[in-house]
Amino acid sequence: MPTLTPQTNSGSREFVKQSSLYQEFLAEREEILKHKWIESERLGHDIGFERALLDWIRKHRDSWRAARRAQLATPTPLPEAKE
């Protein structure tokens, strides 16, 4: 079994950080945290991450994912070169 050196370990971390799956996780987590803040403010107390997570999944996840897929599928136009 190969031994992980600090150099190998940091390379693995960079690979994970750049993966599309990890980027998707971070974006979804950010939306859940926003939902937690909004709902906590509305109710006047901290609802906690788990309640926010379950509520967000039930109410918003499908539409958020569809919008995100559409956004990622649309190519970003390159700025026109100025002469």
DRENFI-980786 format. One record per atom (N, C-alpha, C): residue number from 1; residue in one letter; chain; atom name; z negated, y, x negated. Coordinates in Angstrom, 3 decimals. Layout:
residues N
<num = NUM, residu = A, chaine = A, atome = CA, up = Z, north = Y, east = X>
...
***
This chain:
residues 83
<num = 1, residu = M, chaine = A, atome = N, up = 0.000, north = -1.176, east = -0.855>
<num = 1, residu = M, chaine = A, atome = CA, up = 0.000, north = 0.000, east = 0.000>
<num = 1, residu = M, chaine = A, atome = C, up = 0.000, north = 1.234, east = -0.897>
<num = 2, residu = P, chaine = A, atome = N, up = 0.941, north = 2.198, east = -0.653>
<num = 2, residu = P, chaine = A, atome = CA, up = 1.009, north = 3.375, east = -1.515>
<num = 2, residu = P, chaine = A, atome = C, up = -0.172, north = 4.303, east = -1.279>
<num = 3, residu = T, chaine = A, atome = N, up = -0.597, north = 4.933, east = -2.345>
<num = 3, residu = T, chaine = A, atome = CA, up = -1.695, north = 5.896, east = -2.271>
<num = 3, residu = T, chaine = A, atome = C, up = -1.116, north = 7.272, east = -1.994>
<num = 4, residu = L, chaine = A, atome = N, up = -1.720, north = 7.980, east = -1.050>
<num = 4, residu = L, chaine = A, atome = CA, up = -1.273, north = 9.324, east = -0.751>
<num = 4, residu = L, chaine = A, atome = C, up = -1.893, north = 10.305, east = -1.735>
<num = 5, residu = T, chaine = A, atome = N, up = -1.058, north = 11.026, east = -2.396>
<num = 5, residu = T, chaine = A, atome = CA, up = -1.537, north = 12.074, east = -3.294>
<num = 5, residu = T, chaine = A, atome = C, up = -1.558, north = 13.379, east = -2.513>
<num = 6, residu = P, chaine = A, atome = N, up = -2.276, north = 14.390, east = -3.001>
<num = 6, residu = P, chaine = A, atome = CA, up = -2.280, north = 15.671, east = -2.294>
<num = 6, residu = P, chaine = A, atome = C, up = -0.866, north = 16.222, east = -2.093>
<num = 7, residu = Q, chaine = A, atome = N, up = 0.003, north = 15.998, east = -3.054>
<num = 7, residu = Q, chaine = A, atome = CA, up = 1.371, north = 16.482, east = -2.954>
<num = 7, residu = Q, chaine = A, atome = C, up = 2.115, north = 15.758, east = -1.821>
<num = 8, residu = T, chaine = A, atome = N, up = 1.975, north = 14.464, east = -1.750>
<num = 8, residu = T, chaine = A, atome = CA, up = 2.603, north = 13.682, east = -0.693>
<num = 8, residu = T, chaine = A, atome = C, up = 2.037, north = 14.070, east = 0.663>
<num = 9, residu = N, chaine = A, atome = N, up = 0.731, north = 14.244, east = 0.724>
<num = 9, residu = N, chaine = A, atome = CA, up = 0.059, north = 14.606, east = 1.966>
<num = 9, residu = N, chaine = A, atome = C, up = 0.539, north = 15.963, east = 2.472>
<num = 10, residu = S, chaine = A, atome = N, up = 0.674, north = 16.963, east = 1.592>
<num = 10, residu = S, chaine = A, atome = CA, up = 1.124, north = 18.281, east = 2.024>
<num = 10, residu = S, chaine = A, atome = C, up = 2.587, north = 18.234, east = 2.457>
<num = 11, residu = G, chaine = A, atome = N, up = 3.393, north = 17.403, east = 1.815>
<num = 11, residu = G, chaine = A, atome = CA, up = 4.780, north = 17.226, east = 2.239>
<num = 11, residu = G, chaine = A, atome = C, up = 4.867, north = 16.621, east = 3.620>
<num = 12, residu = S, chaine = A, atome = N, up = 3.992, north = 15.686, east = 3.922>
<num = 12, residu = S, chaine = A, atome = CA, up = 3.947, north = 15.069, east = 5.249>
<num = 12, residu = S, chaine = A, atome = C, up = 3.542, north = 16.090, east = 6.294>
<num = 13, residu = R, chaine = A, atome = N, up = 2.572, north = 16.933, east = 5.946>
<num = 13, residu = R, chaine = A, atome = CA, up = 2.124, north = 17.976, east = 6.878>
<num = 13, residu = R, chaine = A, atome = C, up = 3.257, north = 18.943, east = 7.207>
<num = 14, residu = E, chaine = A, atome = N, up = 4.008, north = 19.332, east = 6.191>
<num = 14, residu = E, chaine = A, atome = CA, up = 5.131, north = 20.248, east = 6.407>
<num = 14, residu = E, chaine = A, atome = C, up = 6.194, north = 19.603, east = 7.293>
<num = 15, residu = F, chaine = A, atome = N, up = 6.456, north = 18.332, east = 7.077>
<num = 15, residu = F, chaine = A, atome = CA, up = 7.428, north = 17.614, east = 7.899>
<num = 15, residu = F, chaine = A, atome = C, up = 6.982, north = 17.615, east = 9.362>
<num = 16, residu = V, chaine = A, atome = N, up = 5.703, north = 17.346, east = 9.596>
<num = 16, residu = V, chaine = A, atome = CA, up = 5.173, north = 17.317, east = 10.961>
<num = 16, residu = V, chaine = A, atome = C, up = 5.260, north = 18.703, east = 11.585>
<num = 17, residu = K, chaine = A, atome = N, up = 4.878, north = 19.746, east = 10.842>
<num = 17, residu = K, chaine = A, atome = CA, up = 4.903, north = 21.107, east = 11.377>
<num = 17, residu = K, chaine = A, atome = C, up = 6.308, north = 21.532, east = 11.776>
<num = 18, residu = Q, chaine = A, atome = N, up = 7.314, north = 21.010, east = 11.099>
<num = 18, residu = Q, chaine = A, atome = CA, up = 8.692, north = 21.389, east = 11.386>
<num = 18, residu = Q, chaine = A, atome = C, up = 9.342, north = 20.500, east = 12.447>
<num = 19, residu = S, chaine = A, atome = N, up = 8.677, north = 19.443, east = 12.847>
<num = 19, residu = S, chaine = A, atome = CA, up = 9.281, north = 18.524, east = 13.817>
<num = 19, residu = S, chaine = A, atome = C, up = 9.356, north = 19.179, east = 15.194>
<num = 20, residu = S, chaine = A, atome = N, up = 10.398, north = 18.837, east = 15.928>
<num = 20, residu = S, chaine = A, atome = CA, up = 10.580, north = 19.411, east = 17.264>
<num = 20, residu = S, chaine = A, atome = C, up = 9.470, north = 18.953, east = 18.213>
<num = 21, residu = L, chaine = A, atome = N, up = 8.976, north = 17.752, east = 18.028>
<num = 21, residu = L, chaine = A, atome = CA, up = 7.896, north = 17.246, east = 18.874>
<num = 21, residu = L, chaine = A, atome = C, up = 6.632, north = 18.079, east = 18.690>
<num = 22, residu = Y, chaine = A, atome = N, up = 6.308, north = 18.403, east = 17.442>
<num = 22, residu = Y, chaine = A, atome = CA, up = 5.124, north = 19.217, east = 17.172>
<num = 22, residu = Y, chaine = A, atome = C, up = 5.318, north = 20.632, east = 17.709>
<num = 23, residu = Q, chaine = A, atome = N, up = 6.506, north = 21.185, east = 17.558>
<num = 23, residu = Q, chaine = A, atome = CA, up = 6.787, north = 22.524, east = 18.083>
<num = 23, residu = Q, chaine = A, atome = C, up = 6.641, north = 22.540, east = 19.603>
<num = 24, residu = E, chaine = A, atome = N, up = 7.088, north = 21.482, east = 20.251>
<num = 24, residu = E, chaine = A, atome = CA, up = 6.949, north = 21.364, east = 21.710>
<num = 24, residu = E, chaine = A, atome = C, up = 5.475, north = 21.290, east = 22.104>
<num = 25, residu = F, chaine = A, atome = N, up = 4.708, north = 20.514, east = 21.355>
<num = 25, residu = F, chaine = A, atome = CA, up = 3.265, north = 20.406, east = 21.598>
<num = 25, residu = F, chaine = A, atome = C, up = 2.596, north = 21.775, east = 21.493>
<num = 26, residu = L, chaine = A, atome = N, up = 2.915, north = 22.528, east = 20.439>
<num = 26, residu = L, chaine = A, atome = CA, up = 2.309, north = 23.846, east = 20.242>
<num = 26, residu = L, chaine = A, atome = C, up = 2.675, north = 24.812, east = 21.368>
<num = 27, residu = A, chaine = A, atome = N, up = 3.929, north = 24.787, east = 21.796>
<num = 27, residu = A, chaine = A, atome = CA, up = 4.362, north = 25.676, east = 22.875>
<num = 27, residu = A, chaine = A, atome = C, up = 3.654, north = 25.327, east = 24.187>
<num = 28, residu = E, chaine = A, atome = N, up = 3.531, north = 24.043, east = 24.464>
<num = 28, residu = E, chaine = A, atome = CA, up = 2.860, north = 23.609, east = 25.687>
<num = 28, residu = E, chaine = A, atome = C, up = 1.373, north = 23.963, east = 25.635>
<num = 29, residu = R, chaine = A, atome = N, up = 0.763, north = 23.761, east = 24.500>
<num = 29, residu = R, chaine = A, atome = CA, up = -0.656, north = 24.093, east = 24.331>
<num = 29, residu = R, chaine = A, atome = C, up = -0.897, north = 25.584, east = 24.559>
<num = 30, residu = E, chaine = A, atome = N, up = 0.009, north = 26.411, east = 24.051>
<num = 30, residu = E, chaine = A, atome = CA, up = -0.107, north = 27.859, east = 24.238>
<num = 30, residu = E, chaine = A, atome = C, up = -0.053, north = 28.230, east = 25.721>
<num = 31, residu = E, chaine = A, atome = N, up = 0.841, north = 27.578, east = 26.469>
<num = 31, residu = E, chaine = A, atome = CA, up = 0.933, north = 27.829, east = 27.906>
<num = 31, residu = E, chaine = A, atome = C, up = -0.335, north = 27.402, east = 28.633>
<num = 32, residu = I, chaine = A, atome = N, up = -0.905, north = 26.288, east = 28.225>
<num = 32, residu = I, chaine = A, atome = CA, up = -2.147, north = 25.805, east = 28.842>
<num = 32, residu = I, chaine = A, atome = C, up = -3.281, north = 26.782, east = 28.559>
<num = 33, residu = L, chaine = A, atome = N, up = -3.351, north = 27.292, east = 27.344>
<num = 33, residu = L, chaine = A, atome = CA, up = -4.395, north = 28.268, east = 27.005>
<num = 33, residu = L, chaine = A, atome = C, up = -4.231, north = 29.571, east = 27.790>
<num = 34, residu = K, chaine = A, atome = N, up = -2.991, north = 29.994, east = 28.010>
<num = 34, residu = K, chaine = A, atome = CA, up = -2.743, north = 31.180, east = 28.847>
<num = 34, residu = K, chaine = A, atome = C, up = -3.220, north = 30.916, east = 30.271>
<num = 35, residu = H, chaine = A, atome = N, up = -2.880, north = 29.734, east = 30.781>
<num = 35, residu = H, chaine = A, atome = CA, up = -3.289, north = 29.356, east = 32.139>
<num = 35, residu = H, chaine = A, atome = C, up = -4.813, north = 29.321, east = 32.243>
<num = 36, residu = K, chaine = A, atome = N, up = -5.460, north = 28.789, east = 31.232>
<num = 36, residu = K, chaine = A, atome = CA, up = -6.926, north = 28.738, east = 31.206>
<num = 36, residu = K, chaine = A, atome = C, up = -7.514, north = 30.141, east = 31.280>
<num = 37, residu = W, chaine = A, atome = N, up = -6.942, north = 31.057, east = 30.509>
<num = 37, residu = W, chaine = A, atome = CA, up = -7.446, north = 32.430, east = 30.498>
<num = 37, residu = W, chaine = A, atome = C, up = -7.249, north = 33.089, east = 31.863>
<num = 38, residu = I, chaine = A, atome = N, up = -6.039, north = 32.961, east = 32.421>
<num = 38, residu = I, chaine = A, atome = CA, up = -5.738, north = 33.590, east = 33.712>
<num = 38, residu = I, chaine = A, atome = C, up = -6.646, north = 33.042, east = 34.810>
<num = 39, residu = E, chaine = A, atome = N, up = -6.767, north = 31.729, east = 34.876>
<num = 39, residu = E, chaine = A, atome = CA, up = -7.596, north = 31.123, east = 35.920>
<num = 39, residu = E, chaine = A, atome = C, up = -9.083, north = 31.421, east = 35.722>
<num = 40, residu = S, chaine = A, atome = N, up = -9.524, north = 31.448, east = 34.489>
<num = 40, residu = S, chaine = A, atome = CA, up = -10.924, north = 31.777, east = 34.204>
<num = 40, residu = S, chaine = A, atome = C, up = -11.228, north = 33.211, east = 34.622>
<num = 41, residu = E, chaine = A, atome = N, up = -10.309, north = 34.129, east = 34.338>
<num = 41, residu = E, chaine = A, atome = CA, up = -10.486, north = 35.522, east = 34.761>
<num = 41, residu = E, chaine = A, atome = C, up = -10.507, north = 35.619, east = 36.280>
<num = 42, residu = R, chaine = A, atome = N, up = -9.591, north = 34.913, east = 36.933>
<num = 42, residu = R, chaine = A, atome = CA, up = -9.503, north = 34.952, east = 38.389>
<num = 42, residu = R, chaine = A, atome = C, up = -10.777, north = 34.432, east = 39.051>
<num = 43, residu = L, chaine = A, atome = N, up = -11.345, north = 33.371, east = 38.486>
<num = 43, residu = L, chaine = A, atome = CA, up = -12.531, north = 32.752, east = 39.074>
<num = 43, residu = L, chaine = A, atome = C, up = -13.840, north = 33.355, east = 38.581>
<num = 44, residu = G, chaine = A, atome = N, up = -13.768, north = 34.132, east = 37.499>
<num = 44, residu = G, chaine = A, atome = CA, up = -14.969, north = 34.802, east = 37.001>
<num = 44, residu = G, chaine = A, atome = C, up = -15.827, north = 33.948, east = 36.083>
<num = 45, residu = H, chaine = A, atome = N, up = -15.299, north = 32.809, east = 35.630>
<num = 45, residu = H, chaine = A, atome = CA, up = -16.029, north = 31.970, east = 34.680>
<num = 45, residu = H, chaine = A, atome = C, up = -15.038, north = 31.083, east = 33.936>
<num = 46, residu = D, chaine = A, atome = N, up = -15.442, north = 30.610, east = 32.775>
<num = 46, residu = D, chaine = A, atome = CA, up = -14.583, north = 29.752, east = 31.956>
<num = 46, residu = D, chaine = A, atome = C, up = -14.401, north = 28.408, east = 32.648>
<num = 47, residu = I, chaine = A, atome = N, up = -13.158, north = 28.049, east = 32.917>
<num = 47, residu = I, chaine = A, atome = CA, up = -12.907, north = 26.780, east = 33.610>
<num = 47, residu = I, chaine = A, atome = C, up = -12.815, north = 25.601, east = 32.651>
<num = 48, residu = G, chaine = A, atome = N, up = -12.722, north = 25.868, east = 31.361>
<num = 48, residu = G, chaine = A, atome = CA, up = -12.651, north = 24.800, east = 30.375>
<num = 48, residu = G, chaine = A, atome = C, up = -11.226, north = 24.295, east = 30.184>
<num = 49, residu = F, chaine = A, atome = N, up = -10.986, north = 23.751, east = 29.010>
<num = 49, residu = F, chaine = A, atome = CA, up = -9.635, north = 23.322, east = 28.662>
<num = 49, residu = F, chaine = A, atome = C, up = -9.155, north = 22.155, east = 29.526>
<num = 50, residu = E, chaine = A, atome = N, up = -10.006, north = 21.178, east = 29.761>
<num = 50, residu = E, chaine = A, atome = CA, up = -9.570, north = 19.992, east = 30.507>
<num = 50, residu = E, chaine = A, atome = C, up = -9.138, north = 20.346, east = 31.927>
<num = 51, residu = R, chaine = A, atome = N, up = -9.914, north = 21.177, east = 32.605>
<num = 51, residu = R, chaine = A, atome = CA, up = -9.541, north = 21.578, east = 33.965>
<num = 51, residu = R, chaine = A, atome = C, up = -8.245, north = 22.386, east = 33.946>
<num = 52, residu = A, chaine = A, atome = N, up = -8.121, north = 23.287, east = 32.963>
<num = 52, residu = A, chaine = A, atome = CA, up = -6.899, north = 24.083, east = 32.839>
<num = 52, residu = A, chaine = A, atome = C, up = -5.695, north = 23.182, east = 32.570>
<num = 53, residu = L, chaine = A, atome = N, up = -5.870, north = 22.211, east = 31.697>
<num = 53, residu = L, chaine = A, atome = CA, up = -4.812, north = 21.272, east = 31.364>
<num = 53, residu = L, chaine = A, atome = C, up = -4.328, north = 20.535, east = 32.607>
<num = 54, residu = L, chaine = A, atome = N, up = -5.253, north = 19.940, east = 33.340>
<num = 54, residu = L, chaine = A, atome = CA, up = -4.880, north = 19.160, east = 34.524>
<num = 54, residu = L, chaine = A, atome = C, up = -4.240, north = 20.038, east = 35.588>
<num = 55, residu = D, chaine = A, atome = N, up = -4.773, north = 21.244, east = 35.782>
<num = 55, residu = D, chaine = A, atome = CA, up = -4.231, north = 22.173, east = 36.761>
<num = 55, residu = D, chaine = A, atome = C, up = -2.822, north = 22.621, east = 36.364>
<num = 56, residu = W, chaine = A, atome = N, up = -2.632, north = 22.939, east = 35.083>
<num = 56, residu = W, chaine = A, atome = CA, up = -1.324, north = 23.382, east = 34.591>
<num = 56, residu = W, chaine = A, atome = C, up = -0.285, north = 22.272, east = 34.714>
<num = 57, residu = I, chaine = A, atome = N, up = -0.684, north = 21.043, east = 34.379>
<num = 57, residu = I, chaine = A, atome = CA, up = 0.243, north = 19.911, east = 34.500>
<num = 57, residu = I, chaine = A, atome = C, up = 0.679, north = 19.752, east = 35.953>
<num = 58, residu = R, chaine = A, atome = N, up = -0.273, north = 19.822, east = 36.846>
<num = 58, residu = R, chaine = A, atome = CA, up = 0.017, north = 19.613, east = 38.266>
<num = 58, residu = R, chaine = A, atome = C, up = 0.881, north = 20.733, east = 38.846>
<num = 59, residu = K, chaine = A, atome = N, up = 0.615, north = 21.980, east = 38.449>
<num = 59, residu = K, chaine = A, atome = CA, up = 1.285, north = 23.119, east = 39.071>
<num = 59, residu = K, chaine = A, atome = C, up = 2.507, north = 23.646, east = 38.318>
<num = 60, residu = H, chaine = A, atome = N, up = 2.520, north = 23.535, east = 36.983>
<num = 60, residu = H, chaine = A, atome = CA, up = 3.517, north = 24.283, east = 36.225>
<num = 60, residu = H, chaine = A, atome = C, up = 4.343, north = 23.487, east = 35.213>
<num = 61, residu = R, chaine = A, atome = N, up = 3.906, north = 22.329, east = 34.813>
<num = 61, residu = R, chaine = A, atome = CA, up = 4.541, north = 21.636, east = 33.693>
<num = 61, residu = R, chaine = A, atome = C, up = 6.026, north = 21.337, east = 33.912>
<num = 62, residu = D, chaine = A, atome = N, up = 6.390, north = 20.792, east = 35.059>
<num = 62, residu = D, chaine = A, atome = CA, up = 7.782, north = 20.425, east = 35.303>
<num = 62, residu = D, chaine = A, atome = C, up = 8.711, north = 21.632, east = 35.221>
<num = 63, residu = S, chaine = A, atome = N, up = 8.339, north = 22.726, east = 35.885>
<num = 63, residu = S, chaine = A, atome = CA, up = 9.199, north = 23.916, east = 35.863>
<num = 63, residu = S, chaine = A, atome = C, up = 9.221, north = 24.556, east = 34.480>
<num = 64, residu = W, chaine = A, atome = N, up = 8.080, north = 24.542, east = 33.773>
<num = 64, residu = W, chaine = A, atome = CA, up = 8.039, north = 25.101, east = 32.417>
<num = 64, residu = W, chaine = A, atome = C, up = 8.956, north = 24.307, east = 31.489>
<num = 65, residu = R, chaine = A, atome = N, up = 8.902, north = 22.991, east = 31.573>
<num = 65, residu = R, chaine = A, atome = CA, up = 9.756, north = 22.156, east = 30.722>
<num = 65, residu = R, chaine = A, atome = C, up = 11.239, north = 22.366, east = 31.034>
<num = 66, residu = A, chaine = A, atome = N, up = 11.580, north = 22.470, east = 32.305>
<num = 66, residu = A, chaine = A, atome = CA, up = 12.982, north = 22.694, east = 32.676>
<num = 66, residu = A, chaine = A, atome = C, up = 13.464, north = 24.040, east = 32.133>
<num = 67, residu = A, chaine = A, atome = N, up = 12.641, north = 25.072, east = 32.277>
<num = 67, residu = A, chaine = A, atome = CA, up = 13.006, north = 26.398, east = 31.761>
<num = 67, residu = A, chaine = A, atome = C, up = 13.115, north = 26.377, east = 30.242>
<num = 68, residu = R, chaine = A, atome = N, up = 12.223, north = 25.673, east = 29.596>
<num = 68, residu = R, chaine = A, atome = CA, up = 12.257, north = 25.596, east = 28.126>
<num = 68, residu = R, chaine = A, atome = C, up = 13.506, north = 24.840, east = 27.653>
<num = 69, residu = R, chaine = A, atome = N, up = 13.842, north = 23.747, east = 28.324>
<num = 69, residu = R, chaine = A, atome = CA, up = 15.054, north = 23.002, east = 27.961>
<num = 69, residu = R, chaine = A, atome = C, up = 16.287, north = 23.883, east = 28.110>
<num = 70, residu = A, chaine = A, atome = N, up = 16.342, north = 24.640, east = 29.206>
<num = 70, residu = A, chaine = A, atome = CA, up = 17.481, north = 25.530, east = 29.441>
<num = 70, residu = A, chaine = A, atome = C, up = 17.544, north = 26.610, east = 28.361>
<num = 71, residu = Q, chaine = A, atome = N, up = 16.397, north = 27.149, east = 28.006>
<num = 71, residu = Q, chaine = A, atome = CA, up = 16.336, north = 28.194, east = 26.983>
<num = 71, residu = Q, chaine = A, atome = C, up = 16.773, north = 27.648, east = 25.627>
<num = 72, residu = L, chaine = A, atome = N, up = 16.310, north = 26.469, east = 25.278>
<num = 72, residu = L, chaine = A, atome = CA, up = 16.660, north = 25.879, east = 23.988>
<num = 72, residu = L, chaine = A, atome = C, up = 18.116, north = 25.432, east = 23.940>
<num = 73, residu = A, chaine = A, atome = N, up = 18.706, north = 25.116, east = 25.088>
<num = 73, residu = A, chaine = A, atome = CA, up = 20.092, north = 24.668, east = 25.136>
<num = 73, residu = A, chaine = A, atome = C, up = 21.077, north = 25.829, east = 25.033>
<num = 74, residu = T, chaine = A, atome = N, up = 20.625, north = 27.028, east = 25.378>
<num = 74, residu = T, chaine = A, atome = CA, up = 21.484, north = 28.200, east = 25.309>
<num = 74, residu = T, chaine = A, atome = C, up = 21.522, north = 28.708, east = 23.881>
<num = 75, residu = P, chaine = A, atome = N, up = 22.720, north = 28.718, east = 23.272>
<num = 75, residu = P, chaine = A, atome = CA, up = 22.791, north = 29.192, east = 21.887>
<num = 75, residu = P, chaine = A, atome = C, up = 22.496, north = 30.687, east = 21.796>
<num = 76, residu = T, chaine = A, atome = N, up = 21.798, north = 31.057, east = 20.748>
<num = 76, residu = T, chaine = A, atome = CA, up = 21.490, north = 32.458, east = 20.507>
<num = 76, residu = T, chaine = A, atome = C, up = 22.697, north = 33.095, east = 19.829>
<num = 77, residu = P, chaine = A, atome = N, up = 23.237, north = 34.173, east = 20.429>
<num = 77, residu = P, chaine = A, atome = CA, up = 24.408, north = 34.796, east = 19.803>
<num = 77, residu = P, chaine = A, atome = C, up = 24.040, north = 35.441, east = 18.465>
<num = 78, residu = L, chaine = A, atome = N, up = 24.942, north = 35.317, east = 17.519>
<num = 78, residu = L, chaine = A, atome = CA, up = 24.739, north = 35.929, east = 16.216>
<num = 78, residu = L, chaine = A, atome = C, up = 25.079, north = 37.414, east = 16.315>
<num = 79, residu = P, chaine = A, atome = N, up = 24.337, north = 38.249, east = 15.575>
<num = 79, residu = P, chaine = A, atome = CA, up = 24.661, north = 39.681, east = 15.608>
<num = 79, residu = P, chaine = A, atome = C, up = 26.038, north = 39.906, east = 15.002>
<num = 80, residu = E, chaine = A, atome = N, up = 26.751, north = 40.856, east = 15.585>
<num = 80, residu = E, chaine = A, atome = CA, up = 28.082, north = 41.154, east = 15.072>
<num = 80, residu = E, chaine = A, atome = C, up = 27.993, north = 41.863, east = 13.733>
<num = 81, residu = A, chaine = A, atome = N, up = 28.901, north = 41.517, east = 12.852>
<num = 81, residu = A, chaine = A, atome = CA, up = 28.923, north = 42.157, east = 11.526>
<num = 81, residu = A, chaine = A, atome = C, up = 29.454, north = 43.576, east = 11.658>
<num = 82, residu = K, chaine = A, atome = N, up = 28.804, north = 44.496, east = 10.978>
<num = 82, residu = K, chaine = A, atome = CA, up = 29.237, north = 45.892, east = 10.990>
<num = 82, residu = K, chaine = A, atome = C, up = 30.061, north = 46.144, east = 9.731>
<num = 83, residu = E, chaine = A, atome = N, up = 31.148, north = 46.857, east = 9.912>
<num = 83, residu = E, chaine = A, atome = CA, up = 32.009, north = 47.145, east = 8.764>
<num = 83, residu = E, chaine = A, atome = C, up = 31.726, north = 48.496, east = 8.199>
***
